[in-house]
């Protein structure tokens, strides 16, 4: 039987609180930032709707490129390839599609990269970019101002992106505003049209057939949009606190995770012409906030990252069994992504854990990627490398995007040997019996037989060690 409120600290904001305190569980010890819109962020709901099609100017680049130089003795092992570093501001969202990388930041710009070089960019004019998803020729961006913007590349000039819509659009707002029944009570006894998010959009995800777009928001709702005409089909009052993550999978099902510590499973029903989702099951209900969700490529496992650093997962044919947990991080998991049999988890401890799931459903941590100087906020994978090698992108609150090669193979070594490269880029071979792989910005620590992870491993180095409190 079939059966992320975002936890990013931001050290530049003094108003790290959120509305609806009566429904919030105390997550103050989870290194969790709860964004509140700036008092200056008071846009008119119609300010972004005046032109349904407009060319967005390319933003001026404020990035620097740093290529990582390491020994070419083993060119196909897992390692850091390069870093893209912003002059100022942090990276909050990533998406990889057909050889292009899209990055969203607090500068309100979306930059597009090709082969580690800036290809083009476009400017949204308002709203920090919290989420990016791509459906064929359409790019959907979710923003801090509660709006979803839609873009596509010009047919004549692929370097030029145009904004082709905003969700909800002006026409829909005007139509819904006429009838009182279209208003619903929201924060602080205010009433708003049900098709609009009135708080930060934290998550975007597409249905498996790309016909529907799901948006999760700190306003505690999930909204369902039709991709073909941008109409809002449904608003789901999903949780008692901010919705941090929403993901579709398992053939018509939707998973949602919230700051209320709950993971819910929704079933999509299509009675006649109306799309409706009903709650099928609560998979998890505990104190730590749910920050991220992802479904593996084969559609057989759903993973949930939590603010206590634990990774929960449920298998499709065992959803009623209570799920299982994996432990690797010392601080909150902030983001997840998947590729092949691998699961990647980025954390406030500044590390990225790479998990491999075998045919029997068992997981082991095969790599720990290190190099960021701040919490890892977002991840994206380009699977162009085939079934044994992937390009992983990681965005961090250290103002950088790092580009990694992640390979299934490791260099052949003797039974109890370990290969290491150091800051001076020398490659050394060591004899040891530690069955764990660690990778840093300066180099790689790699062993032939990584150990199965049962608890949080001791990670060597001065950054992100046990007990270190990270302020985001």
C-alpha positions in Angstrom: 0.0 0.0 0.0 1.3 3.5 -0.8 1.0 4.2 2.3 11.4 24.0 4.5 9.6 27.5 7.5 13.0 27.6 6.2 15.7 26.8 8.7 18.4 29.2 7.5 19.9 31.7 10.0 20.7 35.0 8.5 23.2 37.0 10.6 22.2 40.3 9.0 18.6 40.4 10.2 17.6 41.3 13.7 14.0 40.3 13.4 14.4 36.5 13.4 10.9 35.7 14.5 7.7 34.7 12.8 4.0 35.1 13.2 1.6 32.7 14.8 3.6 32.0 17.9 0.8 30.0 19.5 1.3 27.3 17.0 5.1 27.2 16.9 7.1 24.6 18.6 10.3 26.0 20.2 13.1 25.5 17.8 15.4 28.2 19.2 18.2 25.7 19.9 18.1 24.3 16.3 20.0 27.2 14.8 17.0 28.1 12.8 16.3 31.5 11.2 12.8 32.5 10.7 12.6 35.2 8.1 10.2 38.1 8.7 9.8 40.5 5.7 11.5 43.8 6.2 9.2 46.7 7.0 10.5 48.3 3.8 9.3 45.3 1.8 5.8 46.5 1.4 5.1 46.1 -2.2 1.6 46.6 -3.6 0.1 43.3 -4.6 -0.3 44.7 -8.1 3.2 46.2 -8.4 4.5 43.2 -10.2 1.5 42.6 -12.3 1.4 45.6 -14.6 3.1 43.9 -17.5 2.5 40.3 -18.2 5.6 40.1 -20.5 8.7 42.1 -19.8 12.3 41.6 -20.6 14.3 41.4 -17.4 17.7 43.2 -17.6 20.8 41.1 -17.1 22.2 41.7 -13.7 25.8 42.9 -13.4 28.1 40.2 -12.3 29.5 40.4 -8.8 31.0 36.9 -8.8 34.6 35.6 -8.9 35.6 32.2 -10.2 38.1 30.0 -8.4 39.2 26.8 -10.0 40.5 24.1 -7.6 43.9 22.8 -8.6 44.6 19.3 -7.2 46.7 16.3 -8.2 45.6 14.8 -11.5 46.8 11.4 -10.4 43.2 10.2 -10.1 41.1 12.5 -12.3 37.9 10.6 -11.7 37.6 10.6 -8.0 35.2 12.6 -5.9 36.6 16.1 -5.4 36.0 19.9 -5.4 36.3 21.3 -9.0 35.7 25.0 -8.5 34.0 27.8 -6.5 31.9 30.7 -7.6 32.1 33.4 -4.9 29.9 36.4 -4.5 31.3 39.8 -3.5 28.4 40.2 -1.1 25.1 38.5 -0.2 24.3 34.8 0.2 23.1 32.0 -2.1 19.6 30.6 -1.3 18.5 28.5 -4.2 20.0 26.4 -7.1 18.6 24.5 -10.1 20.5 22.5 -12.7 19.0 21.8 -16.1 20.5 20.7 -19.5 24.0 21.9 -18.7 23.0 25.2 -17.1 23.1 26.2 -13.5 20.6 28.8 -12.1 21.5 30.5 -8.8 19.2 32.6 -6.7 20.4 35.0 -4.0 19.3 37.8 -1.7 20.3 40.3 -4.5 16.9 39.4 -6.2 18.9 38.3 -9.3 19.0 34.9 -11.0 22.3 34.2 -12.5 22.7 31.5 -15.2 26.0 29.6 -15.6 27.4 27.4 -18.3 30.6 25.4 -18.0 31.4 27.3 -14.7 31.2 30.6 -16.5 28.5 33.2 -16.2 26.2 32.7 -19.3 23.6 35.3 -18.6 21.3 36.6 -15.8 18.0 38.2 -15.2 16.6 40.4 -12.5 13.3 40.0 -10.6 13.3 43.5 -9.2 11.7 42.4 -5.9 11.8 39.4 -3.5 14.8 37.4 -2.4 14.9 34.2 -4.5 14.1 31.2 -2.2 13.3 28.5 -4.7 13.9 27.6 -8.4 12.3 24.8 -10.4 12.4 24.2 -14.2 9.8 22.7 -16.4 10.9 22.4 -20.0 11.1 25.9 -21.3 9.6 27.6 -18.1 11.6 28.7 -15.1 9.6 29.2 -11.9 11.1 31.2 -9.1 9.6 31.5 -5.6 10.3 34.7 -3.7 10.4 36.2 -0.2 7.6 38.6 -1.2 5.1 35.6 -1.5 5.0 35.7 -5.3 6.0 33.1 -8.0 7.5 34.5 -11.2 7.7 32.6 -14.5 10.5 33.1 -17.0 11.6 31.7 -20.3 14.5 32.2 -22.7 14.1 34.1 -25.9 13.9 31.8 -29.0 15.9 34.3 -31.0 18.5 34.9 -28.3 18.9 32.2 -25.6 21.0 34.8 -23.5 17.9 36.9 -23.0 15.2 35.8 -20.5 11.7 37.3 -20.3 9.3 37.3 -17.5 6.1 35.8 -18.9 4.0 35.8 -15.8 3.5 36.2 -12.1 1.4 33.8 -9.9 -1.2 34.8 -9.2 -1.7 37.2 -12.1 -3.6 40.5 -12.0 -6.6 39.1 -13.8 -7.1 36.3 -11.3 -6.7 38.6 -8.4 -9.3 41.0 -9.7 -11.8 38.2 -10.4 -11.4 36.6 -7.0 -11.6 40.0 -5.2 -15.2 40.5 -6.3 -16.7 37.6 -4.3 -16.4 37.5 -0.4 -16.3 33.7 -0.5 -12.9 33.9 -2.1 -11.4 35.5 1.1 -9.9 33.5 3.9 -8.7 34.5 7.3 -5.0 34.8 7.6 -2.4 36.1 10.1 -3.6 38.6 12.8 -7.3 38.3 11.7 -6.5 39.8 8.3 -8.4 38.4 5.3 -6.9 37.7 2.0 -7.8 36.1 -1.3 -7.1 32.3 -1.1 -5.1 32.2 -4.3 -2.3 34.4 -2.9 0.5 33.5 -0.5 0.8 36.2 2.1 4.3 35.1 3.4 7.6 33.8 2.1 7.5 31.0 -0.5 9.9 28.4 0.9 9.5 25.6 -1.6 8.5 24.8 -5.2 8.0 21.4 -6.8 6.5 20.0 -9.9 4.2 17.0 -10.3 5.7 14.0 -12.0 4.0 14.8 -15.3 4.9 18.5 -14.9 1.2 19.5 -15.2 1.0 21.0 -11.7 3.2 23.3 -9.7 3.2 23.0 -5.8 4.2 26.0 -3.7 4.9 25.8 0.1 4.9 28.9 2.2 5.5 30.2 5.6 1.8 31.2 5.6 1.2 27.4 6.5 -0.4 26.6 3.1 0.4 24.7 0.0 -1.0 26.0 -3.2 -1.5 24.0 -6.4 -1.1 25.8 -9.8 -1.7 24.6 -13.3 1.5 24.9 -15.3 -0.2 25.5 -18.7 -2.2 28.6 -17.7 -0.8 29.6 -14.3 -4.2 29.3 -12.6 -4.4 28.5 -8.9 -6.4 25.3 -8.5 -6.4 24.7 -4.8 -5.1 26.1 -1.5 -4.4 23.5 1.2 -4.2 24.6 4.9 -1.5 22.1 5.4 0.2 22.7 8.8 0.2 24.6 12.1 3.4 26.4 11.3 5.5 27.4 8.3 5.7 24.9 5.4 9.4 24.4 4.6 9.2 21.7 2.0 6.7 20.2 -0.5 7.5 17.4 -3.0 5.5 15.3 -5.3 6.1 11.6 -6.0 4.8 8.0 -5.8 2.3 8.5 -8.6 0.0 11.2 -7.5 1.0 11.7 -3.9 2.4 14.8 -2.3 4.6 15.1 0.8 4.8 18.2 3.0 7.2 19.1 5.9 6.8 22.0 8.3 8.4 23.8 11.2 5.7 22.2 13.3 7.7 19.0 13.2 5.2 17.1 11.0 5.6 15.3 7.7 2.3 14.7 5.9 1.2 12.6 3.0 -1.4 13.9 0.7 -3.3 12.1 -2.1 -4.2 13.8 -5.3 -7.8 13.2 -6.3 -9.4 14.4 -9.5 -13.2 14.4 -9.1 -14.4 15.7 -12.5 -12.6 18.8 -13.6 -11.4 19.9 -10.1 -8.1 19.0 -8.6 -8.3 18.2 -4.9 -5.8 16.8 -2.4 -6.8 15.0 0.8 -4.7 14.1 3.8 -3.9 10.4 3.8 -1.4 10.0 6.6 1.0 11.7 9.0 4.4 10.1 8.6 6.2 12.0 11.4 5.2 14.2 14.3 7.9 15.3 16.7 9.7 18.4 18.1 12.4 19.1 15.6 11.4 21.2 12.6 11.3 19.5 9.2 13.5 21.5 6.8 13.6 19.6 3.5 12.1 16.8 1.5 13.1 14.8 -1.6 12.0 11.7 -3.4 14.6 9.5 -5.0 14.7 9.2 -8.9 13.1 5.7 -8.9 10.2 7.0 -6.8 10.6 4.4 -4.1 11.9 6.4 -1.1 11.1 9.8 0.4 13.7 11.5 2.6 13.1 14.3 5.2 15.9 16.4 6.7 15.3 17.8 10.2 16.7 20.6 12.3 18.3 18.1 14.7 20.6 16.9 12.0 18.7 13.6 11.5 17.7 12.3 8.1 14.5 10.3 8.1 13.3 8.1 5.2 10.3 6.0 4.3 10.1 3.4 1.6 7.2 3.2 -0.8 6.1 -0.3 0.1 6.7 0.3 3.9 5.1 3.7 4.6 3.1 2.3 7.4 6.1 0.9 9.2 7.3 4.1 10.8 10.3 4.9 8.7 14.0 4.8 9.5 16.7 7.3 10.3 20.3 8.1 9.3 22.7 10.2 11.4 25.7 12.1 10.0 25.3 15.8 10.8 26.0 17.6 14.1 23.6 20.5 13.3 20.5 21.1 11.3 20.0 19.6 7.8 19.0 22.5 5.5 18.7 20.9 2.1 18.5 17.6 0.2 18.9 16.4 -3.3 19.3 13.0 -5.1 21.0 11.4 -8.0 20.9 7.7 -9.0 21.3 5.7 -5.7 22.9 8.7 -3.9 21.3 11.1 -1.5 23.0 14.4 -0.6 22.4 16.3 2.6 23.6 19.8 3.3 23.8 21.1 6.8 24.4 24.0 9.1 27.6 22.2 10.2 29.0 23.3 6.8 29.3 19.7 5.5 27.6 17.7 2.8 27.0 14.0 3.5 26.7 11.7 0.5 24.6 8.6 1.2 24.4 5.5 -1.0 21.4 3.2 -1.0 22.1 -0.4 -2.0 19.7 -2.8 -3.7 18.6 -4.1 -0.3 17.6 -0.7 0.9 20.5 -0.2 3.3 22.3 3.2 3.4 25.9 4.1 4.1 27.7 7.5 4.2 30.3 7.2 1.4 31.6 10.7 1.4 31.6 13.9 3.5 32.3 16.9 1.4 33.9 19.8 3.2 35.0 23.3 2.1 32.2 25.7 2.9 32.8 28.3 5.6 29.1 28.7 6.3 25.9 26.6 6.5 25.1 24.7 3.2 21.7 26.2 2.2 20.9 24.6 -1.2 22.0 21.7 -3.4 21.5 20.7 -7.1 22.8 17.9 -9.2 23.6 17.7 -12.9 23.3 14.1 -14.0 25.0 14.6 -17.3 28.0 12.5 -16.2 26.1 9.2 -16.5 25.2 6.6 -13.9 28.6 6.6 -12.1 29.5 10.2 -11.9 27.6 13.5 -11.1 28.3 17.2 -10.8 27.0 18.5 -7.5 26.4 22.2 -6.8 26.3 23.5 -3.3 25.2 27.0 -2.2 26.1 28.4 1.1 25.7 31.3 3.5 29.4 31.9 3.0 28.5 33.6 -0.3 29.7 30.8 -2.5 28.6 28.1 -4.8 30.9 25.1 -4.9 31.1 22.6 -7.8 32.0 19.0 -6.9 32.6 15.9 -8.9 31.0 12.9 -7.1 32.0 9.5 -8.4 31.0 6.0 -7.4 34.5 4.7 -8.1 37.5 5.4 -5.9 41.2 4.8 -6.7 42.4 1.3 -6.2 44.6 1.0 -3.0 45.9 -1.6 -0.7 43.6 -3.0 1.9 44.5 -0.7 4.8 45.8 2.4 2.9 44.4 5.9 2.7 45.1 8.4 -0.1 45.3 12.1 0.9 46.1 15.4 -0.6 47.0 18.4 1.5 47.0 22.2 1.3 50.3 22.2 -0.5 48.6 19.9 -3.1 51.0 17.0 -2.4 49.5 13.5 -2.6 50.3 11.1 0.2 49.4 7.5 0.9 48.8 6.5 4.5 48.3 3.2 6.2 45.3 3.2 8.5 42.2 1.3 9.5 39.7 4.2 9.5 36.8 3.2 7.2 35.5 6.6 6.2 36.0 9.1 3.4 36.4 12.8 4.0 36.9 15.6 1.4 37.9 19.2 2.0 38.4 22.2 -0.2 42.1 21.7 -0.1 42.1 18.0 -0.9 40.7 14.5 -0.4 40.8 11.8 2.2 39.7 8.6 0.6 39.6 4.9 1.6 38.6 1.9 -0.4 36.1 0.6 2.0 33.9 3.3 3.7 32.2 2.3 6.9 28.5 2.0 7.4 27.4 5.0 9.4 25.4 4.3 12.5 26.0 7.6 14.3 27.5 11.0 13.8 31.2 10.5 12.7 34.1 12.5 14.0 35.1 14.9 11.3 38.7 16.0 11.3 39.6 19.7 10.9 39.0 23.0 12.6 35.8 23.9 10.9 32.5 22.5 11.9 33.8 20.3 14.7 31.6 18.9 17.4 30.0 21.4 19.6 30.6 24.4 17.3 27.6 26.7 17.2 27.0 28.1 13.7 25.2 31.4 13.3 23.6 31.8 9.9 
